[in-house]
Amino acid sequence: MTIRSKVAALALGAALVAGSASAEEMKFANFMPAGHPYVGSTFQPFADEVAAKTDGDVTVKLYNGGELGAGPVEQYSRVVDGVAEFAVSLPGYTASQFPLTLLAELPGVLDEQTGTADLDKHLDLFSSEYRRTHLVALWSSAENLLFTRDKAVRSPDDLKGMKIRVPSRNTGLLVEAWGGTPVSMPVSEIYNAMQTGVIDGAMIDGTGINAFKLGEVANYITMGMKTTNSPFFILMNRDAYASLSDEDMAAIDAAGKDAAMHGQQSQLAVAQKGIEGFKNTEGKEVIELSADEAKAFDELSAGIVSDVVEKTGGDAQKIVDTLKADK
């Protein structure tokens, strides 16, 4: 080999090394199982879109089923501490960090069908809560329903004394107003807790019927009263985001907006399918409250929004009014 060809080969090798070094594989922490509908409908498409929009400069690898650490409650810390560059979670699991974001879950604030688009138009209202991370995607869920194991619930009187798992503090206020006893618990623990009688029921949207197999341990679903939704978000480590080029930042933000819409669309579809399947299963009952039956619940919980707004303070009233105006 001539000196010129050796120099060319070395230059090519150096270029390849530099190219591979510049490509960043980032970790995405997901506490849900690999078979959860969100993985195929939202998380993997997000990873694929990031790779495509950055021409492979940034790649995202999913770590499903709590592979980077068990427990959905710790997802926020995993991003802040850099255990993962990305993580999906619910702001309700770390409610003290996200009081403004959680105003969106209150009864009557968002519409199930348009909630994500309304949130996207007003992300600036919540920006102060994401100073330690970068907010990639935020979407509203299907509405939370009341799942119970042994007792059909048609009135608040039926709920008295029952221990009901709640996904957030605000949903706990709702259950308490109805006469139940709220129990804070990650979604991954509901099945065993309901099966063993630790709890009598759970507030969760319809995706839980199949995604977390709650259709096996619950015998009743009550719906029709005003209830909460449970917002989801994808967060990114702040330093990892700041290290990217402007073009790659824009690519991640664009992929995040798509992921938010995919998340909502997937959840609404899966929730509806789950409810229909539950309804058609022998021994199971979906209780769709009449207007009068729903009114009994709604009258008890009527003051929750104003109470939470008052306790939150700051721009809370402005946020609720803005989101309601878009319904």
N, C-alpha and C positions, 0 to 999 in steps of 0.2 A: 504494500500500500504506500502510495506517495505521501509526502508531507502534506500536500494540499488536500488529499482525500482524508487523511487522518484528522486534519483540522475541521473539515466539513462534518465528519462523523461525530467528533466531539461537540461541535456546535449543535448538531441535531439532537444529540443525547441531552445536552444541557437544556435545550428548548423543551424537550419532552418532560424532563424533570420539573422544570419551572412551570410547565402547563399543569402537570398533575398536582404540584404543590399549591397552585392558585385555586384549584377546584376545592370547594369546601363541602364536606359531607356533614350535615347537621342532624342532630338527634331529635326525634319527635316523641315525647312521652305520652302514651295513651293508656289510661287505667282500664279501658274497656277491653273485652276479649276480642281476638282477631276476627271472630265471626259477627261482631256487632255491625248492624247496617251502616253506621257512620264510617266504618273503615273503608268499605268499598265505594260508598256514595260521596264521601266528603274528604277524608284524610288522605287516602292514596291519590285521588285526583288533585288535591292540593300539592302533594309532593311532586307529582308528574308535571303539573303546570309550572311550579317553581323551576324545575330542571329545564323545561322547554323555554320558558321566558328568559332565563339567564344563560341560555346556550350551554348548559352544563356547568357553569361556574359555581352554582350552588345546587347541591343535591340534598334531599331530605330522606332519612331512613326512619321508618316507623318502628317503634318498640311498643308492641301491644301487650295487653294483659298485665300491666304493671311491671313490665320487665326491668324498668329502670328504678323500681321501688314501688312497693305495694301501697295502696291507699290513695284515693282521689283527693283527699283533703290536703295532701302535701304537694300537689301539682304546682301550685303557685310558687312555693319555695324552691321547687326543682328548677324552675326557670330563673328566678332571682339569683340563685346560687350557682347557676351554670351547669347543673347536673345534666340538663338537656337544653338545647337551644330553643326548642318549641315544646309546648305542652297544651293539652286540651283539658278544660275543667269547667266548673260552674262557679260563678262568683258567690253563690249562696254557701259554698263550703268554707269560704273565708270571708264571712259577711262583714266583719269589721273593716276590711280593706276596701269594700265596694258598696257603701251605703247608697251612693247616688245611682250606680248601675242597677241596684236591686229595687229601686223605685219602679223600674220597668216591669217587674214581675207582679206588682200589686193588682188586685182585681179591677178590671175595667180600664186599665191604663193602656194596654196594647190589645189589638185585635189579633187573633190567632193566625189569620191569613196574611196580614200585611205588617206584622210586628217587626220583622227583620228589616224591611225596607225603611220603616219609620225610624228604627234605631240608626241605620246607616246614614240617614239624612242629618242626624243630630249627634254624631259621635263626639263633637267638640264639647257637648254638655258634660261628658264623663271623663274628659282627658286628664283632669287633675288626679284621678285615681290610678293612672297607669304610668306615673313618673318613673317607677322602678322597673318597668318592663316596657315592651312595645306591644300595643294591641294590634293583632293581625286580623282577627275576625270576631264578630259578636252577633249572635242570632238568638231569636226568641224561640221557645219550644212550643210544642202542642200543649194544650192546657192540662193541668194536673187534675187527675180524677181520684176518687176515693175508692181504694181497693180494701175489701174486708174478707176475713177468712170464714168466720162462723156465723156472723150476724148481718142480715140485710139492713141497710140504713136508708130509711125513707124520711126521717125527720131528725131534727137535732136531739130530741129525746132519746132516739135509738143510739146516739153516739156517746151519751154520757157514760163516763167511766172507762171508755175504750182508749187504749194506748195506740196512737197513730204515728207512724214514722213520717217525718217532714224533711224536705230537702233544704229548707232555709228558715231563718228566723221569722220572716214575714209569713210564710205558710204556717209556721207554728202559731202565730197570732190568730190566723184564720181558724185553725182547728180548735184552738182554745176558746174562741168566741162561740163556736158551735157546741162547746161542751165536752170536747174530747181532751185527752192528755197528749200533747205533742212530744215526740221522741226524736231527737236529732240522730241521724244515722246515714252513712254513705250508702249509695244504691247497691253496692256489691254485697252488703250485709242483710238486705231485706229478706231474701228468700229464706235463709236459715232462721232468722228472727221470727218470721211469720209462721214457718213450719213448726217451730218449737213452742210457739205461743208467747214468746218474749214480747211481741207486739200483736195487736189485734187487727191491724190494717196499715195501709200506707198511702200517702199522697204521692202520686207519680203519674206521668203521662202514659198514654196507651202503648208506647214502644216497649215498656217494661214487661208487657204480657209475654212476648216471645224473646226479646233480647236478654232479659234476666229471668225468664221462665216463671214469671209471677202467675201466669195462667194455671200453673200446677198447684199453687198453694193458696190462691185466692178463689173464693167462690162467688163473690159479688163485686160489682162495680157500680158506684153511684155517680151520676153526672147530671148536669143541668143547672146547678147553682153557679153563681159567680165564683170564680176560683183564680188561683195564681198560675203563672207559667214559670218555667225555670230556665233563665237565659244561660247559654253556653258561650265560652270564648276560647280562642286560640291565642296564646301569649307567646312572645319571643323575648329571649334574653336581650336586654338593652345594649350591652356591649357588643354582642354578636351582630345585632342589627346595625349599630354605628360603624362597625368595621367594614361594611359592604360599600360598594360603589353606589352612586346615586341611581344608576340603571338597575342594579340588582335590588336595591331597596324598593324601587317602584314596582319591580316584578313581583316581589313578595306581597306588597300591599294589594296589587291587582288580583293575585291568586287568593289572597285572604278575603276580598270582597266576594269572589266567586264561591269560596268555601262557605261563607256565611249563608248565601242563598241556597247552596246545595244542602247544607245542614238543615235548614228549615224545611225545604221541600221534601227531603228524605224523611224527616221525622213526622211530618204531617201524614205522609202516605203510609208509613209503617205503623203509626199509631192507629189510623183508621182501619187498616187491615187487621191489626191485633184485636181491636174492639169487635169487629164483625166476626172474627173467628171465635172469640170468647163467647159472644152472644149465641153462636150456633153450636156450642159445645154442650153436650148433655150434662146437667147438674150445675151449670153456671148461669148466672143471671146478670144482665145489664139493666140497672134501674135508672130509667130516664125520667127525672122528676117532672111533674106537671108545673105549670106556672105558679100555682098556689103553694105547692110543696117546696119549690125553689125559693119562693119569697120568704118562707120561714127561716131558711139559712141566711139569705141575703140581708134580712133585717138585722140579724145578730152581728153580721160582719160589716155593716154599713159604715161604721166609724173608723175602720182600720186604716184606710188611705189617709184620712186627715190626721190621725194620730201619728202615723209613721212620718208623714211630711213634717209635722210640727217637731218631732223628736230629732229628725235628721237635720233640719235647719238649712242655712245657707241658701242654695239655689233649688232646693227640693221642690218647692211649689212651682217654680218656673219650669222645671223639667217635667213634672206631671202634667201641667197645663199644655206644654208644647207637644208632648206625645199624645195626649188625648185629642188635641186639635187635629191630628193627622189621621185619626181613626176613620 
